């Protein structure tokens, strides 16, 4: 995945997987991957997070089963406990930061 992202971004030059130990590289690549998944899944942030953690093929299946409109139903359909916990944890932190910094979605 990181080599695919590097090919798309063309950054960092002379990339090797140990470059992921550098926060600037891992954060930028992680954001690129999340944005790519979000675009592929119709802009759905929950589905993008599920793809990031549980794989894009699984996320597409879950989104299709949920009908694509209800985030609570989507979360219940996810078949991996780890992915459910991941999304809940991310959303909890997002809600806290949004409240602290008054960020509008």
C-alpha positions in Angstrom: 0.0 0.0 0.0 2.7 2.5 0.9 4.6 1.8 -2.4 1.3 2.4 -4.3 0.8 5.7 -2.4 4.4 6.7 -3.0 3.9 6.0 -6.7 0.9 8.3 -6.8 2.4 11.1 -4.7 5.9 10.8 -6.0 7.0 11.5 -2.4 9.2 11.1 -0.5 12.0 10.6 -3.1 13.8 7.2 -3.0 11.1 5.8 -0.7 11.7 2.7 1.3 9.2 1.1 3.9 11.4 2.2 6.9 10.5 5.8 5.9 7.1 5.1 7.4 8.8 5.4 10.8 9.1 9.1 10.1 5.8 10.8 11.3 5.7 13.3 8.4 5.8 10.4 5.9 3.3 8.1 7.8 0.8 10.9 8.4 0.9 12.1 4.9 0.5 8.6 3.4 -2.2 7.7 5.9 -4.2 10.8 5.0 -3.7 10.1 1.3 -5.0 6.5 1.8 -8.0 7.7 3.9 -8.9 10.3 1.3 -8.6 7.8 -1.5 -10.9 5.4 0.3 -13.4 8.2 1.1 -13.5 9.1 -2.6 -13.9 5.5 -3.7 -16.8 5.0 -1.2 -18.9 8.0 -2.2 -17.5 10.4 0.4 -18.7 8.4 3.4 -16.3 9.0 6.3 -17.5 6.0 8.3 -16.9 3.7 5.3 -13.5 5.3 4.6 -12.5 4.6 8.2 -13.7 1.0 7.9 -11.7 0.6 4.7 -8.6 2.0 6.4 -8.9 -0.5 9.2 -10.8 -3.5 7.8 -10.0 -3.3 4.1 -11.7 -1.5 1.2 -13.4 -4.6 -0.2 -15.1 -5.3 3.2 -16.0 -1.6 3.6 -17.7 -1.6 0.2 -19.7 -4.7 1.1 -20.8 -3.3 4.5 -21.8 0.0 2.9 -23.8 -1.8 0.3 -25.5 -3.9 3.0 -26.3 -0.8 5.0 -27.9 1.0 2.1 -25.3 3.7 2.3 -27.2 6.3 4.3 -27.4 5.4 8.0 -24.1 5.5 9.9 -25.5 3.6 12.9 -26.7 0.8 10.7 -23.4 0.7 8.9 -21.5 0.4 12.2 -23.8 -2.5 13.2 -23.3 -4.4 10.0 -19.5 -4.3 10.3 -18.4 -7.9 10.9 -15.0 -7.1 12.6 -15.1 -6.1 16.3 -11.7 -4.4 15.9 -13.1 -2.2 13.0 -16.2 -1.3 15.0 -14.0 -0.3 18.0 -11.7 1.6 15.7 -14.5 3.7 14.2 -16.1 4.3 17.6 -12.7 5.4 19.0 -11.9 7.7 16.1 -15.4 9.3 16.2 -15.2 9.8 19.9 -11.9 11.7 19.5 -13.3 13.6 16.6 -16.3 14.7 18.6 -14.1 15.9 21.5 -11.8 17.9 19.2 -14.8 19.3 17.3 -16.3 20.5 20.5 -13.0 21.9 21.8 -12.1 23.7 18.6 -15.6 24.3 17.3 -14.9 22.6 14.0 -17.8 22.3 11.7 -18.1 19.1 9.7 
